[in-house]
Amino acid sequence: MPTMANILEKHSKFLSFVLRHKPDAIGLTLDAEGWAHLPTLISCAAAHGTQLDLEQIREIVRSNDKQRFALDEAGQRIRANQGHSVAVELGLQVVTPPETLYHGTATRFLDSIREQGLKAGSRQHVHLSALRDTAVNVGSRHGKPQVLVVNARAMHEQGHAFYCSDNGVWLTDAVPVGFIDFGGE
């Protein structure tokens, strides 16, 4: 019998899938800013075999270690904080980044990054971290980790926009090779 923790983890992955990548998989429509009305989300999920309730959703938002989701001030809508492959406008303001940011990747991607820099791929932005440890954890999810150091302040000074999502993930459109320190691997 699945534990409550197992159920919440399964539902968190489900929410990531529908709120970041495939809302149409359950017949859900996000607004332009990525918000989904909670009763509609619950109804669409149920019609496609996933039973959610308001308390589970609130617990997932509250307890998610990566703070992937946010509820609006009224507690009636939910959205993913970043990581979308569907077009949404999160309303983030351009901000000045710290001197350096970090990107965790797997060593098998390094040749491509050396040629093309960091690209958003299927997502809207490249994700960067203010903490090296976070980048190590991200890189570990994809294989043997490699932490790249991004000269974010120099990029910003040359006109590249940076945003910081509500959960502290730094976002930018792309990172050209010249701003990446590969760390002597």
N, C-alpha and C positions, 0 to 999 in steps of 0.2 A: 504494500500500500504506500503510495507516495506521501512524503511528508509535506507540511506546509511550505517549508523552504524549497523543496523540489517544485511544487506547484508555482510558487512565486517566481522562481528562476525560469521555468517554462513560459509563464505568462509575460515575463520581462522580455524574453527573446521574441515572443510573438509581437509584443508592442514595438520593439525595435524594427522588426520586419515590416509591419504595416505602417508605422508612423515615419519611418525613414526611407523605405524602399518601395513597397507595394501596397498602398492603401486600396487600390482597385482589386486586389486579390480577394478582399472580403466585401467589395462594393462600397467602400468608404471613400468619401471625398474630403480632402483637407482644404482649408481655406488658403489664401495666398501666403499667409504667414506660417503655414504648417499646423494649424490648430485643428483638432477634431472635437466635436461636441461629445461629451462622455456618454449620454444615453444612446446616441447614434452609434458610437464605437461599440458599446456593449451589445446592442441589437445586431449589428453587422457581424460581430464576432460570433454570437450565438447562432446566427443563421448559417455560419460556416464551421460549426462544431467546437468553438472555444467558448467556454462559459467563464465570463468575467463578471465581477461586481465592483461597485464603487469602492468598497473597503479594500479589496485586493489591489485595485489600481492605485489608490492613495498610499498603501503600504509600499508598493513597488516604487513609486515616485520618492517617497520618504527614505527608503532604505537602500536604494540603488547606490552602490559604492562609487560608481562613475557619474552619478547625477545625470543620467542620460535624458531624463524627462522633466517637464515642468507642467504644473497646473496654472491656469490663469488665476487672477486675483479672486474671482468669484468662485473658483473651484468647479467650474462647469465645463472647462475645456482642457485638453492635454496636447502636448506636442513634444517632439524630440528636440533636444537642445542643439544638436549638430549631427553631422554624419549623413545627411540626406543625399540620396541619388535621384530623388524627385525634386523638381524645381519648387523651392519655397523661398520666401524673403523673410529672414529671421529678424530684420530690423536692427541689426547690429551696427554700431557706430565704428568708424575707423579710429583706432587708437594707436598710440606710440608703443611699440613692443619693447621689452627689455633688450639689453645688448645682444644676448644670445638666447636662442630657443633650441629645443632638441627634437629630433625625429627618430623614432624607433622603427627599424625595418629588419628584414632578414638578409643575411649575407648573400643569398642567391639573387637578390634584386640590385646589388651594387653596380654591376656592369651597366645596366640600363640607366641607373641614376647618374652614373658618371657621364653618360652620353647625353641624357635628356634633362637632368635635374629632377626635382620632385614635382610630379604632376598630380592633379586631383583624381585622375582616372574616372571611375564611375561616380564619384562623389562631387559635391560642389566646390570643396576646398581641400587643400593639403592641411592635415592636422599636425600641430606642433605642441610641445609641452614646455612649460617653464622649469620642469624638474627632470633631471637625467634619469632617475629611478623609474619615473612613469614611462619614459621612452624605452627603457630596457624591458619593462613589462609588455609594452605594445609590440616591440620587436620579437619578443619570445613567443607571441601568439602565432607568428608566421614562420618560425624556424629558428636557426641559430641567430641570436640578436646582434644587431650592429647599431650603435647610436651615432647619429650624424649631428654635428653642431652647426646650427644655422646662424649666420651673422645677420640677425634680424634688424638691428638698428641701422646697419649700412643699407640693407634692402629698403627699409622705410625711407631713409634719407634720399634714396634714388627713385622714390615715387611708388614703391610697392605698398599696397594697402594691407593692413593687418586688422583683425577683429579678435575679440576675446568673447567666447560664448559664455552663457550663464554658468556653465559648470567648469570654467577655467581653461578650456581647450582653446589654444591659439589657432587661428585660421588665416590662410592666405591663398591666393589663386594658384600660385606655383612658386617654386624656389629654383632660380637658375643655378647651374653648376658652380659658378664663380662665388656664390655665397655659402657654399657647403664645405665644411671641414670634415673629411672622412676619417680623421683620427688616427691615421697611420696604420689602421687595421693590423 
